[in-house]
Amino acid sequence: MSKGTKQEYKRFNVDSIQNACLVMGMLISGVIVHLEKYKEYASEAKTLLENANSEYILAKNYDDINDKLLFR
């Protein structure tokens, strides 16, 4: 496997403190959005388990929430 160039890995031009702060802000805000969605989906999973009328839940219900969590 060949090593990638710097250009392949670099996504942002960080040539000053101001640009670095801007990039960090963008990265942090993206993480916050994903975290909030993850919490929402985890809450759905908890509710599904709490409201289950039997020992098992339907595979479709599990898969729907599990897919959301995995791909978040």
N, C-alpha and C positions, 0 to 999 in steps of 0.2 A: 504494500500500500504506500503510495507516494505521499509525501507531506504536502499540505496545501500551502498556498502563498498567503501572505498577510492579507492581501486583498480579498481572498475568498472568505475569510473569517470576519473581517472588519465590516460592520454595517453602518457605523456612524463616524462622521469626521469629528474627532475630538482633538482639537488643536489649541484649546484654551480652557481655562477654568469655567468660563461661562458656558461653553459648549458641553463640557463634562457635566455640569450641574443640570443642564437641559436634558441631556441623555439620561442621567440618573433619575430625574423626575419622570420622564416618559416610561422608563422601565418600572419604577415603583408604582406609578398609576396603573399600569397594565397588570401588575401582580395583584394590586388591591381589587380590581374588577374581577379577576379570576377567583380570588379568595372569597369574595362575597357570593359569587355564584356557587362555588364549592360548598359553602356553608348552607346555602339554600337547598342544594341537592341532598346534602347530608341530613338536613332536617326532614326532607321528604322521605328519605329512607327510614329514619327513626319513626316517623308517623305511620308509615306503612307497617312496620313491625309492631308498633303499639296497637294498631287497629286490626291486626290479623285475628281472624276468628278460629283459626286452627293452628296446628303446629307448623304448617308450611304455608308459604305464599305462592301465588301464581308466578311461574317462570317469566311470563311477559312483564309483569309488574316489576319483578326483580331486575330483569334485563334492562328495562327502560331507565331505571334510576342508576343502575350500575354503569351503563354506557355513558350517562351524563357525568358521573364522577370520574370515570376513566379518561374521558376525553376533555375534561376541564383542565 
